[in-house]
Amino acid sequence: MMRSNSTTLTGWCDFNRKVKSEYAVATTLARNNNDSAPLLLVPLTTLYPDYPEIAVWNKSKKAWHLRKRVVG
């Protein structure tokens, strides 16, 4: 659920909810195909204060987007 008045924190929650849902689908598909489970995604293991290292906050869209290259 995207909020019209998102902040970087609520956007972080929304983005992680979306990534977690996509990860759950990928895990289910892998299990149904007898494949190994996908690796846990970086956004789900990155704490909020460290998020700017892996993602960029788009002020106009009020949403996080993963960086093409990780900082550091």
C-alpha positions in Angstrom: 0.0 0.0 0.0 1.6 3.2 -1.1 0.9 6.3 1.0 0.3 9.7 -0.5 2.2 11.3 2.4 5.1 8.9 2.6 8.2 9.8 4.6 11.5 8.1 4.1 10.7 5.8 7.1 7.2 4.9 5.9 8.5 4.4 2.4 11.2 2.1 3.8 8.4 0.0 5.5 6.4 -0.1 2.3 9.4 -1.0 0.1 10.4 -3.8 2.5 6.8 -5.1 2.6 6.9 -5.3 -1.2 10.3 -7.0 -1.3 9.2 -9.5 1.4 6.1 -10.3 -0.6 8.1 -10.8 -3.8 10.6 -13.0 -1.9 7.8 -15.1 -0.5 6.4 -15.7 -4.0 9.9 -16.7 -5.3 10.4 -19.0 -2.4 7.1 -20.7 -3.0 7.8 -21.1 -6.7 11.2 -22.6 -5.9 9.7 -25.0 -3.5 7.0 -26.1 -6.0 9.7 -26.7 -8.6 12.0 -28.6 -6.2 14.6 -25.8 -6.5 16.7 -24.4 -3.7 15.2 -21.4 -2.0 16.5 -18.0 -3.2 19.0 -16.1 -1.1 17.6 -13.6 1.4 17.5 -10.3 -0.4 19.7 -7.4 0.7 16.9 -4.9 1.3 15.4 -7.3 3.9 18.7 -7.5 5.9 19.6 -3.8 5.7 18.7 -1.6 8.6 17.0 1.8 8.1 20.1 3.9 8.9 22.1 2.0 6.4 19.5 2.1 3.6 21.1 5.0 1.7 24.0 2.7 0.9 21.8 0.3 -1.1 18.9 2.6 -2.2 18.0 6.1 -3.2 14.9 8.0 -1.9 13.0 9.6 -4.9 11.4 12.7 -3.4 8.9 13.3 -6.2 7.7 9.6 -6.2 8.2 9.3 -2.5 9.6 5.9 -2.8 12.9 4.0 -2.4 14.6 2.5 -5.4 17.6 0.2 -5.3 20.9 1.6 -6.4 22.4 0.3 -9.6 25.7 0.2 -7.8 26.1 -0.3 -4.1 28.1 2.5 -2.3 31.3 1.5 -0.7 
